[in-house]
């Protein structure tokens, strides 16, 4: 996920919810926007890696069914809802309509063509570069989400940043992203995912040095900018947003390899950060419907769930879990059985590899449209 481009213009339109300056509350916001890291990481640092790696990996794979995979599915649910109306321009600018068409139609066609061409050509190496492409977009996704969380919390807390300040934060985000990707290509010359090797690119030492200098310089600029904003706001900042920004850029991305076990947990922490925003958005979306406050006709449902919007929101969450299972497990495993291909070249899990890469990469393009400042849905439902 990423709340990627929400900044000043949205801040001038949006209003913090009456009576509250949080997405769901101080404790939930702190833990889900990144504070859970401070609970999990100290425990992991105490565990012997060789002994607990299989157990932690198994726990996180199980947790993925309820955290990671639904967070991908929710982006599809929101993006393609009323998709025809969005591309026809019902309340959307021409630029936003083009973005919806590119991300919703052009990108998936392009990804499908890439995977199909690689498989038909019998080229496992080219296909393996798809994982590196995913890593490239993962970094972009993490830093833009961290930046977006900072902007969201700034709106909620009414601690707005000037345009020049936001440019510093964005510049730092990109510098850290580039350095992290270059370091990945240097450290991991060759690896594997679902039985398929994925390859990295040769990176000159000079490129890493330049990227390191840029990341350090922009990080210092970001710290100085936050200090200035703190003084301007009378000793106050949107602290949950600052935490989310710092963790997303540094501990979850640039220094993610600080501990092998922590590396396994980071995707769940990132997904929680996404879910708390999406669930806030979807809850407001359901509350805005004409029949939102109606009590369901079925007495048992009405007694236990209450208003219609709660039932609709629960259905959204449930469907996200179901779609996540279908996209990450059922569909690729079904195709493994019914579609013949050269397992000697591509291994026994080709479609798992393709689906996981496809969903990850496409997800970032969807989010880059959904959470932009020019998207009227963000301004209407996220802060209402």
ZIVEN-V87657 format. One record per backbone hydrogen bond with DSSP energy under -0.5 kcal/mol. NH is the residue of the N-H (numbers start at 1). CO is the residue of the C=O. E is the energy in kcal/mol with one decimal. If there is no record, write none. Layout:
nh:NH co:CO e:E
nh:NH co:CO e:E
This chain:
nh:4 co:2 e:-1.1
nh:5 co:371 e:-1.0
nh:7 co:5 e:-0.7
nh:10 co:7 e:-0.9
nh:11 co:7 e:-1.8
nh:12 co:8 e:-1.7
nh:13 co:9 e:-0.9
nh:14 co:10 e:-3.4
nh:20 co:17 e:-2.0
nh:29 co:25 e:-2.7
nh:30 co:26 e:-1.9
nh:31 co:27 e:-2.5
nh:32 co:28 e:-2.8
nh:33 co:29 e:-2.5
nh:34 co:31 e:-0.5
nh:35 co:30 e:-3.1
nh:36 co:31 e:-2.0
nh:37 co:34 e:-2.1
nh:38 co:35 e:-1.3
nh:39 co:36 e:-1.0
nh:40 co:36 e:-2.2
nh:41 co:37 e:-2.7
nh:43 co:39 e:-0.6
nh:44 co:40 e:-2.2
nh:45 co:41 e:-2.3
nh:46 co:42 e:-0.7
nh:46 co:43 e:-0.9
nh:47 co:43 e:-0.5
nh:47 co:44 e:-1.3
nh:52 co:48 e:-2.2
nh:53 co:49 e:-2.1
nh:56 co:52 e:-2.9
nh:57 co:53 e:-2.6
nh:58 co:54 e:-2.2
nh:59 co:55 e:-2.4
nh:60 co:56 e:-2.5
nh:61 co:57 e:-2.0
nh:62 co:58 e:-2.0
nh:63 co:59 e:-2.6
nh:64 co:60 e:-1.6
nh:65 co:61 e:-0.6
nh:65 co:62 e:-1.2
nh:66 co:63 e:-1.4
nh:67 co:63 e:-1.7
nh:69 co:64 e:-2.9
nh:71 co:67 e:-1.3
nh:72 co:68 e:-1.3
nh:73 co:69 e:-2.2
nh:74 co:70 e:-2.9
nh:75 co:71 e:-0.8
nh:76 co:72 e:-1.1
nh:77 co:73 e:-2.3
nh:78 co:74 e:-2.4
nh:79 co:75 e:-2.3
nh:80 co:76 e:-2.3
nh:83 co:80 e:-1.5
nh:86 co:82 e:-1.8
nh:87 co:83 e:-2.2
nh:88 co:84 e:-1.3
nh:89 co:85 e:-0.7
nh:89 co:86 e:-0.6
nh:90 co:85 e:-2.2
nh:91 co:89 e:-1.9
nh:97 co:93 e:-2.4
nh:98 co:94 e:-2.2
nh:99 co:95 e:-2.0
nh:100 co:96 e:-2.2
nh:101 co:97 e:-2.2
nh:102 co:98 e:-2.7
nh:103 co:99 e:-2.7
nh:104 co:100 e:-2.5
nh:105 co:101 e:-2.2
nh:106 co:101 e:-1.7
nh:107 co:102 e:-3.0
nh:109 co:105 e:-1.6
nh:110 co:106 e:-2.6
nh:111 co:107 e:-2.7
nh:112 co:108 e:-2.4
nh:113 co:109 e:-2.3
nh:114 co:110 e:-2.1
nh:115 co:111 e:-2.4
nh:116 co:112 e:-2.6
nh:117 co:113 e:-2.7
nh:118 co:114 e:-2.1
nh:119 co:115 e:-2.2
nh:120 co:116 e:-2.8
nh:121 co:117 e:-1.9
nh:122 co:119 e:-1.1
nh:123 co:118 e:-2.3
nh:124 co:122 e:-0.9
nh:127 co:123 e:-1.7
nh:128 co:124 e:-2.1
nh:129 co:125 e:-1.1
nh:129 co:126 e:-0.8
nh:130 co:127 e:-1.7
nh:131 co:128 e:-1.1
nh:132 co:128 e:-0.7
nh:133 co:129 e:-2.2
nh:134 co:130 e:-2.1
nh:135 co:131 e:-2.2
nh:136 co:132 e:-2.1
nh:137 co:133 e:-2.1
nh:138 co:134 e:-2.4
nh:139 co:135 e:-1.8
nh:140 co:136 e:-1.6
nh:141 co:137 e:-2.9
nh:142 co:138 e:-2.7
nh:143 co:139 e:-2.2
nh:144 co:140 e:-2.1
nh:145 co:141 e:-2.1
nh:146 co:142 e:-2.4
nh:147 co:143 e:-2.4
nh:148 co:144 e:-2.4
nh:149 co:145 e:-2.6
nh:150 co:146 e:-1.7
nh:151 co:147 e:-2.0
nh:152 co:148 e:-2.8
nh:153 co:149 e:-2.4
nh:154 co:150 e:-1.8
nh:155 co:151 e:-2.0
nh:156 co:152 e:-2.4
nh:157 co:153 e:-2.6
nh:158 co:154 e:-0.7
nh:158 co:155 e:-0.7
nh:159 co:154 e:-2.4
nh:166 co:162 e:-2.3
nh:167 co:163 e:-2.0
nh:168 co:164 e:-1.4
nh:169 co:165 e:-1.9
nh:170 co:166 e:-2.3
nh:171 co:167 e:-2.6
nh:172 co:168 e:-2.4
nh:173 co:169 e:-2.1
nh:174 co:170 e:-2.5
nh:175 co:171 e:-2.2
nh:176 co:172 e:-2.4
nh:177 co:173 e:-2.3
nh:178 co:174 e:-2.5
nh:179 co:175 e:-2.1
nh:180 co:176 e:-2.6
nh:181 co:177 e:-2.2
nh:182 co:178 e:-2.4
nh:183 co:179 e:-2.6
nh:184 co:180 e:-2.0
nh:185 co:181 e:-1.9
nh:186 co:182 e:-1.5
nh:187 co:183 e:-2.8
nh:188 co:184 e:-2.4
nh:189 co:187 e:-0.9
nh:191 co:198 e:-2.0
nh:193 co:196 e:-2.6
nh:196 co:193 e:-2.0
nh:198 co:191 e:-2.1
nh:200 co:189 e:-1.2
nh:207 co:204 e:-0.5
nh:208 co:204 e:-1.5
nh:209 co:205 e:-2.3
nh:210 co:206 e:-2.7
nh:211 co:207 e:-2.4
nh:212 co:208 e:-2.4
nh:213 co:209 e:-2.3
nh:214 co:210 e:-2.3
nh:215 co:211 e:-2.5
nh:216 co:212 e:-2.6
nh:217 co:213 e:-2.7
nh:218 co:214 e:-2.5
nh:219 co:215 e:-1.9
nh:220 co:216 e:-2.2
nh:221 co:217 e:-1.9
nh:222 co:218 e:-2.3
nh:223 co:219 e:-2.3
nh:224 co:220 e:-2.4
nh:225 co:221 e:-2.5
nh:226 co:222 e:-2.4
nh:227 co:223 e:-2.3
nh:228 co:224 e:-2.3
nh:229 co:225 e:-2.4
nh:230 co:226 e:-2.4
nh:231 co:227 e:-1.9
nh:232 co:228 e:-2.4
nh:233 co:229 e:-2.1
nh:234 co:231 e:-1.4
nh:235 co:230 e:-3.1
nh:236 co:230 e:-0.9
nh:239 co:237 e:-1.9
nh:242 co:238 e:-2.3
nh:243 co:239 e:-2.6
nh:244 co:240 e:-2.4
nh:245 co:241 e:-2.6
nh:246 co:242 e:-2.6
nh:247 co:243 e:-2.8
nh:248 co:244 e:-2.2
nh:249 co:245 e:-1.9
nh:250 co:246 e:-2.4
nh:251 co:246 e:-0.7
nh:252 co:247 e:-3.0
nh:254 co:249 e:-1.9
nh:255 co:250 e:-3.8
nh:256 co:253 e:-1.2
nh:258 co:255 e:-1.7
nh:259 co:256 e:-0.7
nh:263 co:259 e:-1.7
nh:264 co:260 e:-0.7
nh:264 co:261 e:-0.7
nh:265 co:261 e:-0.7
nh:265 co:262 e:-0.9
nh:266 co:262 e:-1.6
nh:268 co:265 e:-0.9
nh:269 co:265 e:-1.7
nh:270 co:266 e:-2.7
nh:271 co:267 e:-2.1
nh:272 co:268 e:-2.3
nh:273 co:269 e:-1.7
nh:274 co:270 e:-1.4
nh:275 co:271 e:-2.9
nh:276 co:272 e:-2.1
nh:277 co:273 e:-0.7
nh:277 co:274 e:-0.6
nh:278 co:274 e:-2.5
nh:279 co:275 e:-3.2
nh:280 co:276 e:-1.0
nh:281 co:277 e:-2.7
nh:282 co:278 e:-3.2
nh:283 co:279 e:-2.3
nh:284 co:280 e:-2.1
nh:285 co:281 e:-2.1
nh:286 co:282 e:-2.5
nh:287 co:283 e:-2.0
nh:288 co:284 e:-1.2
nh:289 co:286 e:-1.2
nh:292 co:289 e:-1.7
nh:294 co:291 e:-1.4
nh:296 co:306 e:-0.9
nh:299 co:297 e:-0.6
nh:302 co:298 e:-2.7
nh:303 co:299 e:-2.5
nh:304 co:300 e:-2.0
nh:305 co:301 e:-2.9
nh:306 co:301 e:-1.0
nh:307 co:305 e:-0.5
nh:308 co:294 e:-2.0
nh:309 co:292 e:-2.3
nh:310 co:307 e:-0.8
nh:311 co:307 e:-1.2
nh:312 co:308 e:-2.5
nh:313 co:309 e:-2.3
nh:314 co:310 e:-2.4
nh:315 co:311 e:-2.0
nh:316 co:312 e:-2.0
nh:317 co:313 e:-2.2
nh:318 co:314 e:-2.5
nh:319 co:315 e:-2.7
nh:320 co:316 e:-2.0
nh:321 co:317 e:-1.8
nh:322 co:318 e:-2.2
nh:323 co:319 e:-3.0
nh:324 co:320 e:-2.1
nh:325 co:321 e:-1.9
nh:326 co:322 e:-2.4
nh:327 co:323 e:-2.8
nh:328 co:324 e:-2.3
nh:329 co:325 e:-1.9
nh:330 co:325 e:-2.0
nh:331 co:326 e:-2.8
nh:333 co:329 e:-2.2
nh:334 co:330 e:-2.5
nh:335 co:331 e:-2.2
nh:336 co:332 e:-1.8
nh:337 co:333 e:-0.9
nh:337 co:334 e:-0.7
nh:338 co:334 e:-1.8
nh:339 co:335 e:-2.4
nh:340 co:338 e:-0.6
nh:343 co:341 e:-1.2
nh:345 co:342 e:-1.0
nh:346 co:342 e:-2.4
nh:347 co:343 e:-1.7
nh:353 co:349 e:-2.1
nh:354 co:350 e:-2.4
nh:355 co:351 e:-2.8
nh:356 co:352 e:-2.3
nh:357 co:353 e:-2.1
nh:358 co:354 e:-3.0
nh:359 co:355 e:-2.7
nh:360 co:356 e:-1.8
nh:361 co:357 e:-2.6
nh:362 co:358 e:-2.8
nh:363 co:359 e:-2.2
nh:364 co:360 e:-1.1
nh:364 co:361 e:-0.6
nh:365 co:361 e:-1.1
nh:366 co:362 e:-2.3
nh:367 co:363 e:-2.4
nh:368 co:364 e:-1.6
nh:369 co:365 e:-0.7
nh:369 co:366 e:-1.1
nh:370 co:366 e:-2.6
nh:371 co:367 e:-2.1
nh:372 co:369 e:-1.2
nh:373 co:5 e:-0.7
nh:375 co:372 e:-1.5
nh:376 co:374 e:-0.7
nh:378 co:375 e:-0.8
nh:379 co:375 e:-1.2
nh:380 co:376 e:-1.7
nh:381 co:377 e:-2.6
nh:382 co:378 e:-1.8
nh:383 co:378 e:-0.6
